[in-house]
């Protein structure tokens, strides 16, 4: 029995070391996944790479490239222009919470959450494992992949770019 425990302890230690060696920041994870190339370009253009590589913790609601593609034609190109850096930064900070919020941390029902863009609110609804986010326009994003763990936070993949606007109504 002692040898089984010793083997199990050795395997657990090896797994922990392997996991630690593979730990990555939110930016490193997003940069290594082609589905987030537009988001990574936007984070770079806004000068937020160092921030999202820092200790955190952060929760990032990460739009897929298809979410950026669904914006009106020319929107992404316009936001990426240097003269629109402040507006781009605000849109991106609307996708970040400065707390670690795993999917299980969202209370059942609809609740307001304050992103890093403190002038705005998100309405996050958790219902039976499904999580949706209403932005300032009242449009809804679905969390399509939850809880991608990084060493400085967590990523929730969403199918819509969240846009600031009037405060969303939680229902």
C-alpha positions as CSV (number, residue, x, y, z in Angstrom):
1,X,0.0,0.0,0.0
2,X,2.9,2.4,0.8
3,X,4.3,1.8,-2.7
4,X,1.0,2.7,-4.4
5,X,0.8,5.9,-2.3
6,X,4.4,6.7,-3.2
7,X,3.8,6.2,-6.9
8,X,0.6,8.3,-6.7
9,X,2.4,11.1,-4.9
10,X,5.2,11.0,-7.5
11,X,2.7,11.1,-10.3
12,X,0.9,14.0,-8.7
13,X,4.1,15.9,-8.2
14,X,5.1,15.3,-11.9
15,X,1.6,16.4,-13.0
16,X,1.9,19.6,-10.9
17,X,5.3,20.4,-12.3
18,X,4.1,19.8,-15.9
19,X,1.1,22.0,-15.3
20,X,3.3,24.7,-13.8
21,X,5.7,24.6,-16.7
22,X,2.8,25.1,-19.1
23,X,1.3,28.0,-17.2
24,X,0.7,31.0,-19.4
25,X,-0.8,34.4,-19.1
26,X,-4.1,35.4,-20.7
27,X,-2.2,37.2,-23.5
28,X,0.0,34.1,-24.1
29,X,-3.0,31.8,-24.3
30,X,-4.9,34.2,-26.7
31,X,-1.8,34.7,-28.8
32,X,-1.4,31.0,-29.3
33,X,-4.9,30.5,-30.5
34,X,-5.8,31.6,-34.0
35,X,-9.5,32.1,-33.0
36,X,-8.4,35.3,-31.1
37,X,-6.1,36.9,-33.6
38,X,-8.3,40.0,-34.0
39,X,-8.5,40.4,-30.2
40,X,-4.7,40.0,-29.8
41,X,-4.2,42.7,-32.5
42,X,-6.6,45.0,-30.7
43,X,-4.9,44.4,-27.3
44,X,-1.6,45.2,-28.9
45,X,-2.9,48.4,-30.7
46,X,-4.4,49.6,-27.4
47,X,-1.1,49.0,-25.5
48,X,-2.7,46.6,-23.0
49,X,-0.3,43.6,-23.5
50,X,1.8,44.4,-20.4
51,X,-1.3,44.9,-18.3
52,X,-2.9,41.6,-19.3
53,X,0.5,39.9,-18.8
54,X,0.7,41.2,-15.2
55,X,-0.2,39.3,-12.1
56,X,-3.9,40.0,-12.2
57,X,-6.2,38.3,-11.4
58,X,-8.3,39.1,-14.4
59,X,-11.4,37.6,-16.0
60,X,-11.4,38.3,-19.7
61,X,-14.5,37.9,-21.9
62,X,-12.7,37.1,-25.1
63,X,-14.6,37.6,-28.4
64,X,-13.8,35.2,-31.2
65,X,-12.7,36.5,-34.5
66,X,-16.2,35.8,-35.9
67,X,-17.6,38.2,-33.2
68,X,-15.3,41.0,-34.6
69,X,-16.3,40.0,-38.1
70,X,-20.0,40.5,-37.2
71,X,-19.5,44.2,-36.4
72,X,-20.5,46.7,-39.0
73,X,-18.0,46.8,-41.9
74,X,-15.0,49.0,-41.1
75,X,-15.5,49.1,-37.4
76,X,-12.5,47.0,-36.5
77,X,-10.2,48.9,-38.9
78,X,-11.5,52.2,-37.6
79,X,-10.9,51.2,-33.9
80,X,-7.3,50.0,-34.7
81,X,-6.3,53.4,-36.0
82,X,-3.9,55.2,-33.7
83,X,-6.2,58.2,-33.4
84,X,-8.9,55.9,-32.0
85,X,-6.8,54.3,-29.3
86,X,-8.8,55.7,-26.4
87,X,-12.1,54.3,-27.9
88,X,-10.4,50.9,-28.6
89,X,-9.0,50.8,-25.0
90,X,-12.5,51.5,-23.6
91,X,-14.1,48.7,-25.7
92,X,-11.3,46.3,-24.6
93,X,-11.5,47.3,-20.9
94,X,-15.2,46.6,-21.1
95,X,-14.2,42.9,-21.6
96,X,-12.1,42.7,-18.5
97,X,-12.9,42.3,-14.8
98,X,-10.1,42.7,-12.2
99,X,-11.3,39.7,-10.2
100,X,-11.1,36.0,-10.8
101,X,-14.6,34.9,-11.8
102,X,-15.0,31.3,-12.9
103,X,-18.3,30.3,-14.4
104,X,-19.4,28.8,-11.1
105,X,-18.8,32.1,-9.4
106,X,-21.6,33.8,-11.3
107,X,-24.7,33.7,-9.1
108,X,-27.9,32.2,-10.5
109,X,-30.1,34.7,-12.3
110,X,-29.1,38.1,-13.7
111,X,-26.7,40.4,-11.9
112,X,-24.7,43.5,-12.7
113,X,-20.9,43.2,-12.8
114,X,-18.5,46.2,-13.0
115,X,-15.7,45.7,-15.6
116,X,-12.4,47.5,-15.5
117,X,-14.2,50.2,-17.6
118,X,-15.8,51.4,-14.4
119,X,-18.2,53.9,-16.1
120,X,-20.1,50.9,-17.5
121,X,-21.8,47.7,-16.3
122,X,-22.4,44.3,-17.7
123,X,-25.5,42.2,-16.9
124,X,-24.3,38.6,-16.6
125,X,-27.0,35.9,-16.4
126,X,-26.2,32.4,-15.2
127,X,-29.0,29.8,-15.7
128,X,-28.4,26.1,-15.4
129,X,-24.8,26.2,-16.7
130,X,-25.5,28.7,-19.5
131,X,-23.9,32.1,-19.1
132,X,-24.9,35.1,-21.2
133,X,-23.7,38.7,-21.0
134,X,-25.8,41.8,-21.9
135,X,-23.7,44.8,-22.9
136,X,-24.5,48.5,-22.9
137,X,-26.4,48.2,-26.2
138,X,-28.7,45.5,-24.6
139,X,-27.3,42.8,-27.0
140,X,-26.4,39.4,-25.6
141,X,-23.2,37.5,-25.9
142,X,-23.1,33.8,-25.1
143,X,-20.2,32.3,-23.2
144,X,-19.3,29.5,-25.7
145,X,-16.3,28.2,-23.7
146,X,-15.9,28.9,-20.0
147,X,-13.0,28.7,-17.6
148,X,-9.8,28.7,-19.8
149,X,-7.4,29.0,-16.9
150,X,-4.3,31.2,-17.1
151,X,-1.7,31.8,-14.4
152,X,-3.1,35.4,-14.0
153,X,-6.8,34.7,-14.4
154,X,-9.5,33.1,-16.5
155,X,-10.8,33.5,-20.0
156,X,-14.5,33.0,-21.0
157,X,-14.9,32.8,-24.8
158,X,-17.8,34.8,-26.1
159,X,-19.6,35.0,-29.5
160,X,-20.1,38.8,-29.6
161,X,-18.0,41.9,-29.0
162,X,-19.3,43.7,-25.9
163,X,-20.0,47.4,-26.6
164,X,-20.4,50.2,-24.0
165,X,-23.6,52.2,-24.0
166,X,-26.6,52.8,-21.8
167,X,-26.7,50.5,-18.8
168,X,-28.1,47.1,-19.7
169,X,-31.3,46.0,-18.0
170,X,-30.9,42.8,-16.0
171,X,-34.1,40.7,-16.2
